[in-house]
Amino acid sequence: MAAAGITRKDGRQLDQLREVTIERGWSQQAEGSALISFGGTRVLCTASVMPTVPRWMSGKGKGWVTAEYSMLPRSTNERMDRESVRGKVGGRTHEISRLIGRSLRAGVDMKALGELSIAVDCDVLQADGGTRTAAITGAYVALADAIAWAQGEGRVPKSAKPLIDSVAAVSVGIVDGEPMLDLAYTEDVRAGTDMNVVATGRGLLIEVQGTAEGAPFDRSELDRLLDLALAGTATLTELQAAALAAPLGGSA
């Protein structure tokens, strides 16, 4: 457990998430969308339903879910060039896009989805740490609404249950010797250990990305970080459920 009574620069306890808001239906054009905020980090997630699957999946009776991640030029303190202008998508962008796609597919029964694809685009509007975990958490909400739209339009049978579990993610780390949940940027850059954890609503692990930025960490520290992360994803799961239960266009 995190040390009691110790607070962080923003006033949070070590085991406390930043303020999280999820605004569904932010985009009028997309079949599913959500604007998610983890404190100062804001990510727009849009889900697009497409009537075909990749060529290598054609005729198999299964659907596909994929994702793309990007950061707007002024999502950070200094302007970045668009990767399209550079002519090459960076390795970090590829890695995070693949992570989001893998995470979402863990919560979907592709056979129940049928032969259609859902592409989820996660665009970072403002970055203050934890952009990939915010993207995953918001992408699930957008995906759920896109699937509901497809069922309403008869593209997926209403009796089908493509979503088998929810998916959420959060960062944890050891900063100044203390395990912390949901790192803001100023904490992330000081972290001796940095970890991103993706989990299902049932608390099952989908992916754990942990790195010793400074001194190596031991098994007990790993367990403490995982406990922190799973408590965080449990709270995020509740926020996702509340957002999806609210009228479209509302927030949680």
ABEGO torsion letter per residue (X at the ends): XBBBGBBBAAGBBAABBBBBBBBBGABAABABBBBBBBEABBBBBBBBBBABBBAAABGAGBBBBBBBBBBBAAABABBBBBAAAAGBBBAAAAAAAAAAAAAAAAABBAAAAEBBBBBBBBBBABBAEGAAAAAAAAAAAAAAAAAAAAAAAGABBAABBABABBBBBBBBBBBGGBBBBGBBAAAAAABABBBBBBBBAAGBBABBBBBBABBBBBAAAAAAAAAAAAAAAAAAAAAAAAAAABBBGBBX
